[in-house]
């Protein structure tokens, strides 16, 4: 084998090792797709601050299970979910070399389906837009340690508050690759439940008449 052949073999081996390293460093980041502004803001935050070259972004949308037996309604919900996910993909298209996949599936609204999908994907991070009706709150009320449900890092991103003029801050125009926006990056272990009013208990004067026993006692004379 000549020196030229040796150089070709060396270069080929080097390229294979480089490709293998890129595959090993690839992270799977799941972004929950919801039709709320907080979810879009969370995706934009992730694209600027979390995603790096070689990462795979999975746009996950779970549409609710319907009680109707009509398959047409299910197909319609699936189609709407896919169209919503495509609008999220359009946001990703503004970032070069971004790998994106879309998963649209049917499931519950309490987060069980999302957690099972995240584990199945083998995600290294889950990005969620945190809002008042977020499934994270429902999971937190049902489980003591929510982080075990996902087996990955979970980042809940809050929507910036409205400006005094009543308009929301436009995320794309002010993001410049740094965390200079008014976001709250929350680890799931420190998730606080919103203050919920205690359930009202109807006032009853006599809950159980049979439980009240009255006995007459004769007064003792000394």
C-alpha positions, 0 to 999 in steps of 0.5 A, a space after each residue: 500500500 502506497 503513502 497516498 493510499 494510507 492518507 486516503 484510509 486515514 482521512 476516511 477513518 477520521 471522517 467516520 469518527 467525526 460523523 460518529 461523534 456528531 451522532 453521539 452528541 445529538 440531543 433530542 429536545 421535545 417541545 410541546 405544541 399547544 395553541 397558546 402564545 406561551 408554547 410559541 414563546 417557549 419554542 423561540 426561547 429554546 431555539 435561541 438558548 437551548 438548541 445547538 447544532 446536531 440536535 433533533 427537535 420533536 414538535 409533540 402535539 397531543 389532541 384530546 380523546 373524543 367521546 364521539 365514535 365518529 372517526 371523522 371528528 378524530 381525523 379533523 382533530 388530528 389534521 388541526 393538530 398537524 397544521 398547528 405543529 406546521 406553524 411551529 415548524 415555520 418558526 424553526 425554519 428561521 434557524 439554519 441546520 435545524 432538524 425537526 420532526 412532528 408527532 401528532 397523537 391522541 391522548 389525555 389532557 393530564 399529561 400521561 400521554 405526553 410523559 409516555 411519549 417523552 420517555 419513548 422518544 428518549 428525550 434529553 430535555 422537554 420544553 413547555 410553555 407554562 400557562 394557567 391551564 398547563 398539564 404540568 400543574 395537573 401532573 404535580 397535583 397527582 404525583 409527588 415527584 413529577 420529574 420521574 414521569 419524564 426521565 429528562 430535564 424539563 424546562 417550563 417557560 413563562 410568557 413575558 408579562 404584558 407591557 403597560 400599553 397592553 401589548 405583549 413583547 414580541 419575542 423574535 425582535 428582542 431575542 439575540 441569543 442571550 437570556 435577556 428576556 423576562 422569562 422564568 426558567 423553572 426546573 420541574 422539581 421546583 414547580 409551584 402549584 397555583 393558589 387554588 381556593 378550597 372547595 366549599 363545604 355546604 353548611 349543615 345544622 344537623 348532619 346526622 340526626 341519629 348521631 345525636 343522643 339526648 338523655 334526661 338526667 335527674 339532678 342530684 340533691 345533696 
